[in-house]
Amino acid sequence: MDEETRHLTGPADERLMCASCGRSADDATAPATWVCSVESGRHQYLCDVCARTHLRAIEGRLDSDWW
Ligand SMILES: [Zn+2]
């Protein structure tokens, strides 16, 4: 069994991906319009569309230092 072949289920290697809709960024660096949050020690990114959609949920779960 080749463990090296299961990289599809591993963490994103280069491109960032929206944690909500799965849209991938063009670069390894998130666009300025994307939102980054840290949950349980993991970085999660939301694209500009999802960030606006989930803004209320995000505000309710994060402390004021988010801004
Ligand atoms: Zn999205």
N, CA, C, O and the ligand as a Tripos MOL2 file, in Angstrom:
@<TRIPOS>MOLECULE
protein
  269   267    68     0     0
PROTEIN
NO_CHARGES

@<TRIPOS>ATOM
      1 N           0.8410   -1.2020    0.0000 N.3       1 MET1
      2 CA          0.0000    0.0000    0.0000 C.3       1 MET1
      3 C           0.8750    1.2500    0.0000 C.2       1 MET1
      4 O           1.8250    1.3660    0.7740 O.2       1 MET1
      5 N           0.5360    2.1610   -0.8690 N.am      2 ASP2
      6 CA          1.3720    3.3380   -1.0300 C.3       2 ASP2
      7 C           0.7590    4.5480   -0.3180 C.2       2 ASP2
      8 O          -0.2100    5.1420   -0.7920 O.2       2 ASP2
      9 N           1.3380    4.8930    0.8110 N.am      3 GLU3
     10 CA          0.8070    6.0250    1.5700 C.3       3 GLU3
     11 C           0.9860    7.3450    0.8330 C.2       3 GLU3
     12 O           0.2460    8.3000    1.0640 O.2       3 GLU3
     13 N           1.9570    7.3910   -0.0410 N.am      4 GLU4
     14 CA          2.2600    8.6420   -0.7380 C.3       4 GLU4
     15 C           1.1590    9.0420   -1.7160 C.2       4 GLU4
     16 O           1.1120   10.1860   -2.1680 O.2       4 GLU4
     17 N           0.2910    8.1180   -2.0360 N.am      5 THR5
     18 CA         -0.7150    8.4130   -3.0640 C.3       5 THR5
     19 C          -1.9840    9.0380   -2.5010 C.2       5 THR5
     20 O          -2.8980    9.3750   -3.2540 O.2       5 THR5
     21 N          -2.0440    9.1930   -1.1880 N.am      6 ARG6
     22 CA         -3.2860    9.7220   -0.6230 C.3       6 ARG6
     23 C          -3.1980   11.2140   -0.3260 C.2       6 ARG6
     24 O          -3.8300   11.7130    0.6050 O.2       6 ARG6
     25 N          -2.4160   11.9070   -1.1210 N.am      7 HIS7
     26 CA         -2.2540   13.3390   -0.8720 C.3       7 HIS7
     27 C          -3.5210   14.1400   -1.1570 C.2       7 HIS7
     28 O          -3.6290   15.2960   -0.7480 O.2       7 HIS7
     29 N          -4.4620   13.5430   -1.8440 N.am      8 LEU8
     30 CA         -5.7060   14.2600   -2.1360 C.3       8 LEU8
     31 C          -6.4960   14.5610   -0.8700 C.2       8 LEU8
     32 O          -7.2510   15.5320   -0.8230 O.2       8 LEU8
     33 N          -6.3290   13.7430    0.1390 N.am      9 THR9
     34 CA         -7.0730   13.9560    1.3740 C.3       9 THR9
     35 C          -6.2710   14.7640    2.3860 C.2       9 THR9
     36 O          -6.7610   15.0630    3.4750 O.2       9 THR9
     37 N          -5.0590   15.1120    2.0350 N.am     10 GLY10
     38 CA         -4.2030   15.8760    2.9350 C.3      10 GLY10
     39 C          -4.5490   17.3490    2.8820 C.2      10 GLY10
     40 O          -5.4490   17.7560    2.1480 O.2      10 GLY10
     41 N          -3.8310   18.1560    3.6630 N.am     11 PRO11
     42 CA         -4.0500   19.5960    3.6650 C.3      11 PRO11
     43 C          -3.6690   20.2070    2.3190 C.2      11 PRO11
     44 O          -2.8490   19.6670    1.5770 O.2      11 PRO11
     45 N          -4.2780   21.3280    2.0330 N.am     12 ALA12
     46 CA         -3.9760   22.0150    0.7800 C.3      12 ALA12
     47 C          -2.4870   22.3250    0.7050 C.2      12 ALA12
     48 O          -1.9150   22.8930    1.6360 O.2      12 ALA12
     49 N          -1.8810   21.9600   -0.3750 N.am     13 ASP13
     50 CA         -0.4350   22.1190   -0.4730 C.3      13 ASP13
     51 C          -0.0330   23.5040   -0.9600 C.2      13 ASP13
     52 O           0.9670   24.0580   -0.5050 O.2      13 ASP13
     53 N          -0.8010   24.0590   -1.8740 N.am     14 GLU14
     54 CA         -0.4090   25.3490   -2.4250 C.3      14 GLU14
     55 C          -1.5330   26.3650   -2.3860 C.2      14 GLU14
     56 O          -1.4040   27.4310   -1.7840 O.2      14 GLU14
     57 N          -2.6110   26.0320   -3.0200 N.am     15 ARG15
     58 CA         -3.6820   27.0100   -3.1280 C.3      15 ARG15
     59 C          -4.5890   27.0070   -1.9090 C.2      15 ARG15
     60 O          -4.8810   25.9640   -1.3240 O.2      15 ARG15
     61 N          -5.0200   28.1930   -1.5480 N.am     16 LEU16
     62 CA         -5.9880   28.3070   -0.4660 C.3      16 LEU16
     63 C          -7.3650   27.9670   -0.9960 C.2      16 LEU16
     64 O          -7.6580   28.1580   -2.1760 O.2      16 LEU16
     65 N          -8.1880   27.4730   -0.1290 N.am     17 MET17
     66 CA         -9.5300   27.1170   -0.5390 C.3      17 MET17
     67 C         -10.5330   27.6540    0.4570 C.2      17 MET17
     68 O         -10.3020   27.6180    1.6660 O.2      17 MET17
     69 N         -11.6320   28.1460   -0.0430 N.am     18 CYS18
     70 CA        -12.6750   28.6450    0.8310 C.3      18 CYS18
     71 C         -13.2330   27.4970    1.6610 C.2      18 CYS18
     72 O         -13.5850   26.4460    1.1260 O.2      18 CYS18
     73 N         -13.3110   27.7050    2.9620 N.am     19 ALA19
     74 CA        -13.7730   26.6370    3.8510 C.3      19 ALA19
     75 C         -15.2690   26.4020    3.6990 C.2      19 ALA19
     76 O         -15.7880   25.3790    4.1440 O.2      19 ALA19
     77 N         -15.9560   27.3370    3.0770 N.am     20 SER20
     78 CA        -17.4020   27.2160    2.9700 C.3      20 SER20
     79 C         -17.8370   26.6830    1.6090 C.2      20 SER20
     80 O         -18.5480   25.6800    1.5360 O.2      20 SER20
     81 N         -17.4200   27.3390    0.5380 N.am     21 CYS21
     82 CA        -17.9060   26.9420   -0.7770 C.3      21 CYS21
     83 C         -16.8610   26.1520   -1.5590 C.2      21 CYS21
     84 O         -17.1680   25.5890   -2.6100 O.2      21 CYS21
     85 N         -15.6300   26.1070   -1.0540 N.am     22 GLY22
     86 CA        -14.6220   25.2930   -1.7150 C.3      22 GLY22
     87 C         -13.9420   25.9840   -2.8820 C.2      22 GLY22
     88 O         -13.1350   25.3740   -3.5840 O.2      22 GLY22
     89 N         -14.2570   27.2300   -3.0900 N.am     23 ARG23
     90 CA        -13.6070   27.9720   -4.1630 C.3      23 ARG23
     91 C         -12.1320   28.1690   -3.8320 C.2      23 ARG23
     92 O         -11.7820   28.5000   -2.6990 O.2      23 ARG23
     93 N         -11.2850   27.9690   -4.8070 N.am     24 SER24
     94 CA         -9.8570   28.0890   -4.5580 C.3      24 SER24
     95 C          -9.3400   29.4370   -5.0090 C.2      24 SER24
     96 O          -9.7980   30.0070   -5.9980 O.2      24 SER24
     97 N          -8.3800   29.9270   -4.2620 N.am     25 ALA25
     98 CA         -7.7670   31.1900   -4.6230 C.3      25 ALA25
     99 C          -6.7780   30.9700   -5.7590 C.2      25 ALA25
    100 O          -6.3350   29.8480   -6.0060 O.2      25 ALA25
    101 N          -6.4440   32.0440   -6.4380 N.am     26 ASP26
    102 CA         -5.5290   31.9280   -7.5660 C.3      26 ASP26
    103 C          -4.1010   31.7120   -7.1000 C.2      26 ASP26
    104 O          -3.2900   31.1170   -7.8100 O.2      26 ASP26
    105 N          -3.8020   32.1920   -5.9190 N.am     27 ASP27
    106 CA         -2.4410   32.1010   -5.4110 C.3      27 ASP27
    107 C          -2.4230   31.4470   -4.0370 C.2      27 ASP27
    108 O          -3.4670   31.1770   -3.4420 O.2      27 ASP27
    109 N          -1.2330   31.2050   -3.5560 N.am     28 ALA28
    110 CA         -1.0950   30.6370   -2.2230 C.3      28 ALA28
    111 C          -1.4520   31.6610   -1.1610 C.2      28 ALA28
    112 O          -1.7210   31.3110   -0.0120 O.2      28 ALA28
    113 N          -1.4550   32.9260   -1.5520 N.am     29 THR29
    114 CA         -1.8230   33.9820   -0.6240 C.3      29 THR29
    115 C          -3.2640   34.3790   -0.8420 C.2      29 THR29
    116 O          -3.6930   34.6090   -1.9720 O.2      29 THR29
    117 N          -4.0030   34.4570    0.2350 N.am     30 ALA30
    118 CA         -5.4070   34.8000    0.1130 C.3      30 ALA30
    119 C          -5.5550   36.2400   -0.3620 C.2      30 ALA30
    120 O          -4.8070   37.1160    0.0710 O.2      30 ALA30
    121 N          -6.5120   36.4900   -1.2460 N.am     31 PRO31
    122 CA         -6.8010   37.8640   -1.6630 C.3      31 PRO31
    123 C          -7.1980   38.7130   -0.4730 C.2      31 PRO31
    124 O          -7.6330   38.1890    0.5530 O.2      31 PRO31
    125 N          -7.0530   40.0100   -0.6040 N.am     32 ALA32
    126 CA         -7.3490   40.9050    0.5150 C.3      32 ALA32
    127 C          -8.8060   40.8380    0.9170 C.2      32 ALA32
    128 O          -9.1660   41.1750    2.0450 O.2      32 ALA32
    129 N          -9.6370   40.4030   -0.0040 N.am     33 THR33
    130 CA        -11.0650   40.3480    0.2850 C.3      33 THR33
    131 C         -11.4460   39.0860    1.0280 C.2      33 THR33
    132 O         -12.5640   38.9600    1.5280 O.2      33 THR33
    133 N         -10.5230   38.1620    1.0970 N.am     34 TRP34
    134 CA        -10.8120   36.9230    1.8190 C.3      34 TRP34
    135 C         -10.5920   37.1250    3.3050 C.2      34 TRP34
    136 O          -9.8270   37.9940    3.7250 O.2      34 TRP34
    137 N         -11.2740   36.3090    4.0930 N.am     35 VAL35
    138 CA        -11.1760   36.4100    5.5390 C.3      35 VAL35
    139 C         -10.5210   35.1610    6.0870 C.2      35 VAL35
    140 O         -10.8610   34.0410    5.7060 O.2      35 VAL35
    141 N          -9.5730   35.3720    6.9900 N.am     36 CYS36
    142 CA         -8.8990   34.2420    7.6170 C.3      36 CYS36
    143 C          -9.3060   34.1510    9.0750 C.2      36 CYS36
    144 O          -9.3100   35.1500    9.7950 O.2      36 CYS36
    145 N          -9.6420   32.9620    9.4960 N.am     37 SER37
    146 CA         -9.9620   32.7480   10.8980 C.3      37 SER37
    147 C          -9.2360   31.5040   11.3870 C.2      37 SER37
    148 O          -8.8640   30.6270   10.6070 O.2      37 SER37
    149 N          -9.0480   31.4540   12.6910 N.am     38 VAL38
    150 CA         -8.3740   30.2920   13.2560 C.3      38 VAL38
    151 C          -9.3250   29.5900   14.1950 C.2      38 VAL38
    152 O          -9.7710   30.1590   15.1910 O.2      38 VAL38
    153 N          -9.6270   28.3630   13.8750 N.am     39 GLU39
    154 CA        -10.5110   27.5860   14.7260 C.3      39 GLU39
    155 C          -9.8280   26.2900   15.1160 C.2      39 GLU39
    156 O          -9.3940   25.5150   14.2640 O.2      39 GLU39
    157 N          -9.7410   26.0710   16.4170 N.am     40 SER40
    158 CA         -9.1090   24.8480   16.9290 C.3      40 SER40
    159 C          -7.6870   24.6960   16.3940 C.2      40 SER40
    160 O          -7.2180   23.5870   16.1380 O.2      40 SER40
    161 N          -7.0110   25.8420   16.2300 N.am     41 GLY41
    162 CA         -5.6280   25.8000   15.7780 C.3      41 GLY41
    163 C          -5.4730   25.6330   14.2800 C.2      41 GLY41
    164 O          -4.3550   25.5420   13.7720 O.2      41 GLY41
    165 N          -6.5820   25.5930   13.5770 N.am     42 ARG42
    166 CA         -6.4940   25.4450   12.1310 C.3      42 ARG42
    167 C          -6.9000   26.7310   11.4370 C.2      42 ARG42
    168 O          -7.8850   27.3690   11.8080 O.2      42 ARG42
    169 N          -6.1350   27.1020   10.4310 N.am     43 HIS43
    170 CA         -6.4810   28.2920    9.6620 C.3      43 HIS43
    171 C          -7.5720   27.9570    8.6570 C.2      43 HIS43
    172 O          -7.4970   26.9690    7.9260 O.2      43 HIS43
    173 N          -8.5660   28.7950    8.6480 N.am     44 GLN44
    174 CA         -9.6270   28.6230    7.6720 C.3      44 GLN44
    175 C          -9.8380   29.9300    6.9360 C.2      44 GLN44
    176 O          -9.7540   31.0120    7.5170 O.2      44 GLN44
    177 N         -10.1090   29.8120    5.6720 N.am     45 TYR45
    178 CA        -10.3210   31.0060    4.8600 C.3      45 TYR45
    179 C         -11.7250   31.0080    4.2780 C.2      45 TYR45
    180 O         -12.2710   29.9730    3.8960 O.2      45 TYR45
    181 N         -12.2800   32.1910    4.2250 N.am     46 LEU46
    182 CA        -13.5700   32.3570    3.5750 C.3      46 LEU46
    183 C         -13.4010   33.3560    2.4400 C.2      46 LEU46
    184 O         -12.7660   34.3970    2.6130 O.2      46 LEU46
    185 N         -13.9590   33.0470    1.2960 N.am     47 CYS47
    186 CA        -13.8700   33.9810    0.1910 C.3      47 CYS47
    187 C         -14.7400   35.1970    0.4800 C.2      47 CYS47
    188 O         -15.5080   35.2080    1.4420 O.2      47 CYS47
    189 N         -14.6140   36.2130   -0.3550 N.am     48 ASP48
    190 CA        -15.3400   37.4480   -0.0890 C.3      48 ASP48
    191 C         -16.8460   37.2330   -0.0300 C.2      48 ASP48
    192 O         -17.5330   37.8490    0.7840 O.2      48 ASP48
    193 N         -17.3530   36.3690   -0.8800 N.am     49 VAL49
    194 CA        -18.7930   36.1120   -0.9030 C.3      49 VAL49
    195 C         -19.2440   35.4300    0.3780 C.2      49 VAL49
    196 O         -20.2120   35.8510    1.0110 O.2      49 VAL49
    197 N         -18.5370   34.3780    0.7530 N.am     50 CYS50
    198 CA        -18.9120   33.6340    1.9510 C.3      50 CYS50
    199 C         -18.6760   34.4680    3.2070 C.2      50 CYS50
    200 O         -19.4110   34.3440    4.1860 O.2      50 CYS50
    201 N         -17.6660   35.3030    3.1760 N.am     51 ALA51
    202 CA        -17.3800   36.1340    4.3390 C.3      51 ALA51
    203 C         -18.5590   37.0370    4.6380 C.2      51 ALA51
    204 O         -18.9150   37.2520    5.7970 O.2      51 ALA51
    205 N         -19.1570   37.5590    3.5910 N.am     52 ARG52
    206 CA        -20.3070   38.4340    3.7950 C.3      52 ARG52
    207 C         -21.5210   37.6190    4.2210 C.2      52 ARG52
    208 O         -22.3210   38.0560    5.0480 O.2      52 ARG52
    209 N         -21.6410   36.4510    3.6540 N.am     53 THR53
    210 CA        -22.7830   35.5910    3.9770 C.3      53 THR53
    211 C         -22.7420   35.1550    5.4320 C.2      53 THR53
    212 O         -23.7630   35.0990    6.1180 O.2      53 THR53
    213 N         -21.5250   34.8450    5.8820 N.am     54 HIS54
    214 CA        -21.3960   34.2870    7.2270 C.3      54 HIS54
    215 C         -20.9250   35.3240    8.2440 C.2      54 HIS54
    216 O         -20.4960   34.9910    9.3490 O.2      54 HIS54
    217 N         -21.0170   36.5650    7.8460 N.am     55 LEU55
    218 CA        -20.4980   37.6250    8.7050 C.3      55 LEU55
    219 C         -21.1310   37.5910   10.0860 C.2      55 LEU55
    220 O         -20.4410   37.7210   11.0970 O.2      55 LEU55
    221 N         -22.4220   37.4200   10.1230 N.am     56 ARG56
    222 CA        -23.1080   37.4100   11.4230 C.3      56 ARG56
    223 C         -22.6430   36.2410   12.2740 C.2      56 ARG56
    224 O         -22.4210   36.3900   13.4760 O.2      56 ARG56
    225 N         -22.4970   35.0950   11.6600 N.am     57 ALA57
    226 CA        -22.0490   33.9190   12.4050 C.3      57 ALA57
    227 C         -20.6290   34.1150   12.9110 C.2      57 ALA57
    228 O         -20.2870   33.7350   14.0310 O.2      57 ALA57
    229 N         -19.8100   34.7180   12.0520 N.am     58 ILE58
    230 CA        -18.4200   34.9460   12.4310 C.3      58 ILE58
    231 C         -18.3430   35.9150   13.5980 C.2      58 ILE58
    232 O         -17.5950   35.6990   14.5520 O.2      58 ILE58
    233 N         -19.1190   36.9770   13.5140 N.am     59 GLU59
    234 CA        -19.0950   37.9780   14.5810 C.3      59 GLU59
    235 C         -19.5460   37.3740   15.8970 C.2      59 GLU59
    236 O         -19.0440   37.7400   16.9600 O.2      59 GLU59
    237 N         -20.4930   36.4500   15.8260 N.am     60 GLY60
    238 CA        -21.0220   35.8740   17.0400 C.3      60 GLY60
    239 C         -20.0650   34.9020   17.7020 C.2      60 GLY60
    240 O         -20.2060   34.5920   18.8850 O.2      60 GLY60
    241 N         -19.0940   34.4210   16.9440 N.am     61 ARG61
    242 CA        -18.2140   33.3810   17.4780 C.3      61 ARG61
    243 C         -16.8250   33.8860   17.8110 C.2      61 ARG61
    244 O         -16.0570   33.2150   18.5010 O.2      61 ARG61
    245 N         -16.5060   35.0710   17.3190 N.am     62 LEU62
    246 CA        -15.1470   35.5470   17.5340 C.3      62 LEU62
    247 C         -15.1060   36.7260   18.4900 C.2      62 LEU62
    248 O         -16.0860   37.4520   18.6520 O.2      62 LEU62
    249 N         -13.9760   36.8950   19.1050 N.am     63 ASP63
    250 CA        -13.8090   38.0070   20.0280 C.3      63 ASP63
    251 C         -13.5710   39.3040   19.2490 C.2      63 ASP63
    252 O         -13.4140   39.3000   18.0280 O.2      63 ASP63
    253 N         -13.5510   40.3700   19.9670 N.am     64 SER64
    254 CA        -13.4190   41.6750   19.3250 C.3      64 SER64
    255 C         -12.0580   41.8400   18.6600 C.2      64 SER64
    256 O         -11.9150   42.6560   17.7500 O.2      64 SER64
    257 N         -11.0860   41.1030   19.0840 N.am     65 ASP65
    258 CA         -9.7490   41.2680   18.4870 C.3      65 ASP65
    259 C          -9.6820   40.7030   17.0780 C.2      65 ASP65
    260 O          -8.6630   40.8030   16.3950 O.2      65 ASP65
    261 N         -10.7900   40.1060   16.6600 N.am     66 TRP66
    262 CA        -10.8680   39.6510   15.2630 C.3      66 TRP66
    263 C         -10.6880   40.8320   14.3340 C.2      66 TRP66
    264 O         -10.0560   40.6990   13.2860 O.2      66 TRP66
    265 N         -11.2150   41.9560   14.6840 N.am     67 TRP67
    266 CA        -11.1350   43.1210   13.8250 C.3      67 TRP67
    267 C          -9.8500   43.8770   14.1410 C.2      67 TRP67
    268 O          -9.5730   44.9080   13.5260 O.2      67 TRP67
    269 ZN        -16.6430   30.8080   -0.4240 Zn       68 ZN68
@<TRIPOS>BOND
     1     1     2 1
     2     2     3 1
     3     3     4 2
     4     3     5 am
     5     5     6 1
     6     6     7 1
     7     7     8 2
     8     7     9 am
     9     9    10 1
    10    10    11 1
    11    11    12 2
    12    11    13 am
    13    13    14 1
    14    14    15 1
    15    15    16 2
    16    15    17 am
    17    17    18 1
    18    18    19 1
    19    19    20 2
    20    19    21 am
    21    21    22 1
    22    22    23 1
    23    23    24 2
    24    23    25 am
    25    25    26 1
    26    26    27 1
    27    27    28 2
    28    27    29 am
    29    29    30 1
    30    30    31 1
    31    31    32 2
    32    31    33 am
    33    33    34 1
    34    34    35 1
    35    35    36 2
    36    35    37 am
    37    37    38 1
    38    38    39 1
    39    39    40 2
    40    39    41 am
    41    41    42 1
    42    42    43 1
    43    43    44 2
    44    43    45 am
    45    45    46 1
    46    46    47 1
    47    47    48 2
    48    47    49 am
    49    49    50 1
    50    50    51 1
    51    51    52 2
    52    51    53 am
    53    53    54 1
    54    54    55 1
    55    55    56 2
    56    55    57 am
    57    57    58 1
    58    58    59 1
    59    59    60 2
    60    59    61 am
    61    61    62 1
    62    62    63 1
    63    63    64 2
    64    63    65 am
    65    65    66 1
    66    66    67 1
    67    67    68 2
    68    67    69 am
    69    69    70 1
    70    70    71 1
    71    71    72 2
    72    71    73 am
    73    73    74 1
    74    74    75 1
    75    75    76 2
    76    75    77 am
    77    77    78 1
    78    78    79 1
    79    79    80 2
    80    79    81 am
    81    81    82 1
    82    82    83 1
    83    83    84 2
    84    83    85 am
    85    85    86 1
    86    86    87 1
    87    87    88 2
    88    87    89 am
    89    89    90 1
    90    90    91 1
    91    91    92 2
    92    91    93 am
    93    93    94 1
    94    94    95 1
    95    95    96 2
    96    95    97 am
    97    97    98 1
    98    98    99 1
    99    99   100 2
   100    99   101 am
   101   101   102 1
   102   102   103 1
   103   103   104 2
   104   103   105 am
   105   105   106 1
   106   106   107 1
   107   107   108 2
   108   107   109 am
   109   109   110 1
   110   110   111 1
   111   111   112 2
   112   111   113 am
   113   113   114 1
   114   114   115 1
   115   115   116 2
   116   115   117 am
   117   117   118 1
   118   118   119 1
   119   119   120 2
   120   119   121 am
   121   121   122 1
   122   122   123 1
   123   123   124 2
   124   123   125 am
   125   125   126 1
   126   126   127 1
   127   127   128 2
   128   127   129 am
   129   129   130 1
   130   130   131 1
   131   131   132 2
   132   131   133 am
   133   133   134 1
   134   134   135 1
   135   135   136 2
   136   135   137 am
   137   137   138 1
   138   138   139 1
   139   139   140 2
   140   139   141 am
   141   141   142 1
   142   142   143 1
   143   143   144 2
   144   143   145 am
   145   145   146 1
   146   146   147 1
   147   147   148 2
   148   147   149 am
   149   149   150 1
   150   150   151 1
   151   151   152 2
   152   151   153 am
   153   153   154 1
   154   154   155 1
   155   155   156 2
   156   155   157 am
   157   157   158 1
   158   158   159 1
   159   159   160 2
   160   159   161 am
   161   161   162 1
   162   162   163 1
   163   163   164 2
   164   163   165 am
   165   165   166 1
   166   166   167 1
   167   167   168 2
   168   167   169 am
   169   169   170 1
   170   170   171 1
   171   171   172 2
   172   171   173 am
   173   173   174 1
   174   174   175 1
   175   175   176 2
   176   175   177 am
   177   177   178 1
   178   178   179 1
   179   179   180 2
   180   179   181 am
   181   181   182 1
   182   182   183 1
   183   183   184 2
   184   183   185 am
   185   185   186 1
   186   186   187 1
   187   187   188 2
   188   187   189 am
   189   189   190 1
   190   190   191 1
   191   191   192 2
   192   191   193 am
   193   193   194 1
   194   194   195 1
   195   195   196 2
   196   195   197 am
   197   197   198 1
   198   198   199 1
   199   199   200 2
   200   199   201 am
   201   201   202 1
   202   202   203 1
   203   203   204 2
   204   203   205 am
   205   205   206 1
   206   206   207 1
   207   207   208 2
   208   207   209 am
   209   209   210 1
   210   210   211 1
   211   211   212 2
   212   211   213 am
   213   213   214 1
   214   214   215 1
   215   215   216 2
   216   215   217 am
   217   217   218 1
   218   218   219 1
   219   219   220 2
   220   219   221 am
   221   221   222 1
   222   222   223 1
   223   223   224 2
   224   223   225 am
   225   225   226 1
   226   226   227 1
   227   227   228 2
   228   227   229 am
   229   229   230 1
   230   230   231 1
   231   231   232 2
   232   231   233 am
   233   233   234 1
   234   234   235 1
   235   235   236 2
   236   235   237 am
   237   237   238 1
   238   238   239 1
   239   239   240 2
   240   239   241 am
   241   241   242 1
   242   242   243 1
   243   243   244 2
   244   243   245 am
   245   245   246 1
   246   246   247 1
   247   247   248 2
   248   247   249 am
   249   249   250 1
   250   250   251 1
   251   251   252 2
   252   251   253 am
   253   253   254 1
   254   254   255 1
   255   255   256 2
   256   255   257 am
   257   257   258 1
   258   258   259 1
   259   259   260 2
   260   259   261 am
   261   261   262 1
   262   262   263 1
   263   263   264 2
   264   263   265 am
   265   265   266 1
   266   266   267 1
   267   267   268 2
@<TRIPOS>SUBSTRUCTURE
     1 MET1         2 RESIDUE 1 A MET
     2 ASP2         6 RESIDUE 1 A ASP
     3 GLU3        10 RESIDUE 1 A GLU
     4 GLU4        14 RESIDUE 1 A GLU
     5 THR5        18 RESIDUE 1 A THR
     6 ARG6        22 RESIDUE 1 A ARG
     7 HIS7        26 RESIDUE 1 A HIS
     8 LEU8        30 RESIDUE 1 A LEU
     9 THR9        34 RESIDUE 1 A THR
    10 GLY10       38 RESIDUE 1 A GLY
    11 PRO11       42 RESIDUE 1 A PRO
    12 ALA12       46 RESIDUE 1 A ALA
    13 ASP13       50 RESIDUE 1 A ASP
    14 GLU14       54 RESIDUE 1 A GLU
    15 ARG15       58 RESIDUE 1 A ARG
    16 LEU16       62 RESIDUE 1 A LEU
    17 MET17       66 RESIDUE 1 A MET
    18 CYS18       70 RESIDUE 1 A CYS
    19 ALA19       74 RESIDUE 1 A ALA
    20 SER20       78 RESIDUE 1 A SER
    21 CYS21       82 RESIDUE 1 A CYS
    22 GLY22       86 RESIDUE 1 A GLY
    23 ARG23       90 RESIDUE 1 A ARG
    24 SER24       94 RESIDUE 1 A SER
    25 ALA25       98 RESIDUE 1 A ALA
    26 ASP26      102 RESIDUE 1 A ASP
    27 ASP27      106 RESIDUE 1 A ASP
    28 ALA28      110 RESIDUE 1 A ALA
    29 THR29      114 RESIDUE 1 A THR
    30 ALA30      118 RESIDUE 1 A ALA
    31 PRO31      122 RESIDUE 1 A PRO
    32 ALA32      126 RESIDUE 1 A ALA
    33 THR33      130 RESIDUE 1 A THR
    34 TRP34      134 RESIDUE 1 A TRP
    35 VAL35      138 RESIDUE 1 A VAL
    36 CYS36      142 RESIDUE 1 A CYS
    37 SER37      146 RESIDUE 1 A SER
    38 VAL38      150 RESIDUE 1 A VAL
    39 GLU39      154 RESIDUE 1 A GLU
    40 SER40      158 RESIDUE 1 A SER
    41 GLY41      162 RESIDUE 1 A GLY
    42 ARG42      166 RESIDUE 1 A ARG
    43 HIS43      170 RESIDUE 1 A HIS
    44 GLN44      174 RESIDUE 1 A GLN
    45 TYR45      178 RESIDUE 1 A TYR
    46 LEU46      182 RESIDUE 1 A LEU
    47 CYS47      186 RESIDUE 1 A CYS
    48 ASP48      190 RESIDUE 1 A ASP
    49 VAL49      194 RESIDUE 1 A VAL
    50 CYS50      198 RESIDUE 1 A CYS
    51 ALA51      202 RESIDUE 1 A ALA
    52 ARG52      206 RESIDUE 1 A ARG
    53 THR53      210 RESIDUE 1 A THR
    54 HIS54      214 RESIDUE 1 A HIS
    55 LEU55      218 RESIDUE 1 A LEU
    56 ARG56      222 RESIDUE 1 A ARG
    57 ALA57      226 RESIDUE 1 A ALA
    58 ILE58      230 RESIDUE 1 A ILE
    59 GLU59      234 RESIDUE 1 A GLU
    60 GLY60      238 RESIDUE 1 A GLY
    61 ARG61      242 RESIDUE 1 A ARG
    62 LEU62      246 RESIDUE 1 A LEU
    63 ASP63      250 RESIDUE 1 A ASP
    64 SER64      254 RESIDUE 1 A SER
    65 ASP65      258 RESIDUE 1 A ASP
    66 TRP66      262 RESIDUE 1 A TRP
    67 TRP67      266 RESIDUE 1 A TRP
    68 ZN68       269 GROUP 0 **** ****
